[in-house]
Amino acid sequence: METRIKICAGPGCRAWNSETMASRLKQLKGAKEVCLVPCMNKCGGGASVRLKDRGRIIKLREAKEVVNLLKNKIVALAEVS
């Protein structure tokens, strides 16, 4: 399944290595489109990531969580409404 992914590039998310996460996601199969976007205004608790097919914002706290993102293993990841 290919997924379009938007990753926040605001200052708070950059502190959680959002740019590194975007780079790693771009290298994985299944990530059709990965792009950094301006601040999503969902600051705190990790880098904000929006999956187009799910519509919700997920907070990633570690760069290694990007693999779980594409494998639909978001149990341990925080979702923000």
C-alpha positions as CSV (number, residue, x, y, z in Angstrom):
1,M,0.0,0.0,0.0
2,E,1.4,3.4,-1.0
3,T,0.9,6.3,1.4
4,R,1.2,10.0,1.2
5,I,2.8,11.4,4.2
6,K,3.2,15.0,5.5
7,I,5.7,15.8,8.2
8,C,5.7,19.0,10.2
9,A,8.8,21.2,9.7
10,G,8.0,23.6,12.5
11,P,10.6,24.3,15.2
12,G,9.1,22.0,17.8
13,C,8.9,19.1,15.4
14,R,12.4,19.8,14.1
15,A,13.6,19.4,17.7
16,W,12.1,15.8,17.5
17,N,14.2,15.2,14.3
18,S,11.3,15.5,11.8
19,E,13.7,16.2,9.0
20,T,15.6,12.9,9.7
21,M,12.3,11.0,9.9
22,A,11.3,12.5,6.5
23,S,14.6,11.4,5.0
24,R,14.2,7.9,6.3
25,L,10.6,7.6,5.1
26,K,11.6,8.7,1.6
27,Q,14.0,5.7,1.5
28,L,11.3,3.1,2.4
29,K,9.0,1.2,0.0
30,G,5.4,2.1,0.4
31,A,6.0,5.8,1.0
32,K,4.7,7.2,-2.3
33,E,5.0,10.9,-1.3
34,V,6.8,12.3,1.7
35,C,7.0,16.0,2.2
36,L,7.9,18.5,4.9
37,V,5.2,21.1,5.5
38,P,4.9,24.2,7.6
39,C,3.9,24.0,11.3
40,M,0.7,21.9,11.8
41,N,0.0,23.7,15.1
42,K,-0.1,20.4,17.0
43,C,3.1,21.0,19.0
44,G,4.5,19.0,21.8
45,G,5.1,15.3,22.3
46,G,6.9,14.4,19.2
47,A,7.1,15.2,15.5
48,S,3.6,15.6,13.9
49,V,3.0,13.3,10.9
50,R,-0.2,13.2,8.9
51,L,-1.1,10.2,6.7
52,K,-3.4,11.2,3.9
53,D,-5.3,7.9,3.9
54,R,-6.0,8.1,7.7
55,G,-6.4,11.9,8.1
56,R,-5.2,12.0,11.7
57,I,-2.0,13.4,13.0
58,I,0.4,10.9,14.6
59,K,3.2,11.9,16.9
60,L,6.6,10.2,16.3
61,R,9.1,10.4,19.0
62,E,12.0,8.4,17.6
63,A,13.2,8.1,14.1
64,K,13.0,4.3,14.2
65,E,9.2,4.6,14.5
66,V,9.0,5.5,10.8
67,V,9.1,1.8,9.9
68,N,6.1,1.0,12.1
69,L,4.3,3.8,10.5
70,L,4.2,2.1,7.1
71,K,3.6,-1.3,8.5
72,N,0.4,-0.1,10.1
73,K,1.8,-0.7,13.6
74,I,0.7,2.5,15.2
75,V,-0.3,1.0,18.5
76,A,2.6,2.6,20.4
77,L,2.3,5.9,18.5
78,A,0.2,8.8,19.9
79,E,-2.6,10.1,17.7
80,V,-3.8,13.7,18.0
81,S,-7.3,14.8,17.0
